[in-house]
Amino acid sequence: MEARAVTKDPDVRDEWERIKARLRVELGEDVFTSWFARVEFESLVGDAVHLSVPTRFLKNWLQSRYRDRLLALFRESFGAIAQIEFSVRSAFRPAAGVGEVRRPQPVLVAANPEPRGAAARPAAAAARLDDELAGSPLDARHTFETFVEGRSNSLALAAARRVADVRPGEPVAFNPLYLHAAVGLGKTHLLQAVAQAARAEGRKVLYLTAEHFMYRFVQALMAQSAIAFKEALRGIDLLLIDDMQFLQGKQVQQEFCHTLNSLIDGARQVVIAADRPAADLETLDERVRSRLAGGLLVEIGAPDVDLRRRIVARRVEAAKKTDPTLEISAAVIDWVAENVVSSGRDLDGAVNRLVAHNQLTGSRIDLEMAEAALRDLLRAREPKKVKIEDIQRVVSKHFNVTKADLLSARRTRTVVRPRQIAMYLAKALTPRSLPEIGRRFGNRDHTTVLHAVRKIEEMATADRGFADEIEMLKRLLDA
């Protein structure tokens, strides 16, 4: 069998650097650093690109979330690329010879890797847990020093600092601390700042996204190490869970509830972040919601223009450390702060885009260039993002029913019609799927939501007054 040629051209590695630069611009600095900073190009063998990563979790995440995008980028650069292959780098790799491309070394597994005897199994499980409890990636830039404070986030920052300042053995400050805000307002930054500051004080810290927690728990079940996994979780000093709204599954939520109770009852600190208050997480187990609501709940609001201006200025300063020749005038900073209004993450993206245009095209960063470079970003942020909670609140107020009525099993006409209207608006104004909308309305089946949508559409077509009422509700939600 003829061996496929391995590409050793240094230009291939240069092209990989250009692909990473594009990903950094497309995804933003936070996402890129979390998932791509530790990806290494290994080789181009025939029509297959080989990349390596340090952990199994990162390999699985990239395969499921970003394989298609990477394949498209490599095809743009090299043409007929058929596949992207990921491998986990082993702890020790021999140095590559001069001019050779490093290849990940295979991990050899014995035919019978299970230790013999019951006494050896806990040690093996503990060794596996060292990797499983490594936590989600932390961005070294997410510290308290780099967090820009304003009126909308000052309370959240103060609470986070208080939690981080607790020394080992001291009583916890607020337990649990629950931060909630819309996307891109600094929840992840604060959680990672707490994690890094507490770890520097010698506390045993675990930072996980909700998806990472679910993945680790399922893996522990499959590996028959669930008991050791749970015991290891309950032995930490500080647990931080990000994106709590994504925690799904009855068994996973039950285990999380047990872990939460164990940590809080044992005076161990828990910090949670989500995109809405705990009471509005309808898919979350009632016991978990109740326990979370018993702590300190702090909302991070949208940044005002002064805070946005300081965020942009801080990001520009950071960019100048990498490229001292970079010039962005105060007028451009003011324009970005006044026109990119949705979140701090979008401000990061705006600065990244301006820097990329400057570096890739040589264009001077002025107002004309900023308006052209950020046009798509601004247009994408113009429509207001409507949440199902907003719809339930507006519909409840308009029809003089309670939110509990909308989620209940009541079948009276005074409740059924507002519920159907709320479901219709959720389908029309949000990107949520029919099953998800059904879950948010008392765990109803997706066919019930579909029936409600069709019923309201029929009534709006037949009754002009009813159609006007629906449009009025849409305007209220868009206000």
C-alpha positions, 0 to 999 in steps of 0.5 A: 500500500502506497504511503500518503505524502506528509506536507512539510512546507512551512507555508502550510503552518503560515496558512494555519496561522492565518486561519487562526487569525480569521477564527479570532476575528469571527468568534471573538477573543474569548471564544477563540482563547477558550477553544483554539489557543491550545490547538496545534497543527500537526500535518497535512497528509494527502487530503486530511488535516491533522490537528492536536489538542491537550485534552479529550474534552477539547477534542470532543468539543471541537469535533462536535462544534467546529469541525465543519467550520475548520474544514471550510477554512482549510478548503479555502486555503488548500482546495480538496481537503476531505477531513479534519482529524483531531488527536490528543497530545500525549504528555511526552512527545519526542522532539521532531527532527529538523524540517519534520512536522511533529505528529502526535504519538499513539497512546498504547493501552494494555490488553487488560488495563483494569487493575486487578483486585478491588483495592486497586480500583479506587486508585485507578478511578482517582487517576481518571478523575484528575483529568475529569475535574480539570475544569473548563478552560480559564482565560488568563486575561479574565481577572479583576484587574481587567474587569471594567467597573460601571454602575450596571455591574458594580454590585456584582463586582463587589460580591465577586471580590468578597467571595474571592477574598475569603481565605481557606477556613473562613466562613463563606460570604454569600452562598450561593452567589447567583449572577444573571445577565444577558449575553456578553455583559461580563458573567464569565469574566467575573466567574473566571476572575473569582476562580483565579483569585481564589486559586491564588489563595490556595483554595481548591477551585473548580470552574465548569460550564453547565455543558462541561458538568453534564459531559463529565457526569455522563462520562463518569457514569459510562466509566463506572466511576460516578461515586468517585466523581461525586465525592471528588466534586464535594471535596472542593472549596469553591465550585463555579458553574457558568451558563446554568440555563443549559443544565439539562437532564433529570439525573444530572440535575438531581446529582447537581442538586445533591452536590449543591446541598452538600457544598452549601451545608458544608460551608463550601462556596458556590457561584452560579451564572445564568442568562436569567434569574433562577426563578425563570429557569423553567427547565431546572428542577424545582429543588435546584431553583429553590436552593439557588434563590436562597442565596444572593442574586445579583443582576448585571445590567447593560453598560451605559455609554460611559462604561462602553467608552471605557471598555473600548478604550481598555481593549484598544490599550491591550491591542496596542501592546501587541501592535505598538503602531496601532492608532485608533483616535478618540473620535473612533472610540466614542463612535464605537461606544455610542453605536455598539450598544448591546454588550461588552462582548460586542465591543470586544468584537468591534475592536477586534474587527477594526484591528483586523481590517487595519492589519490585513488591508493596511487601511487607516482606522478612521470613522469612515473605515469604522462605519464600513467595517462594523456595518454588519455588526450594527445591523445584526444588533438592531432588532431587540432580542425578545425572551420568552419571559418577556412574552409571558409577562406582557401577555399575563398583564394584558389579559389579567392572568398570572404567569402561573396560569399560563404554565398551569394545566387549566383549560378555561377559555380565559387561560387557554387563549392567552396561553396560545397567544403567548406560545404563538408569539414565542414561535414568531419572535424568538429562535426557540424550537417548538419542544423548547417552547413547550417546556417553557410553558409547563412541559407541554408537548411540541404538538400542543405548541404547533396547534396553538400557533396554527390556531392563532394564525387562523384567528388572525386571518379571519378576525382583523380586530384580533390581528390588530391585538396581536400586532399591538402585543408585538409592539409592546414587546419591541418597545 
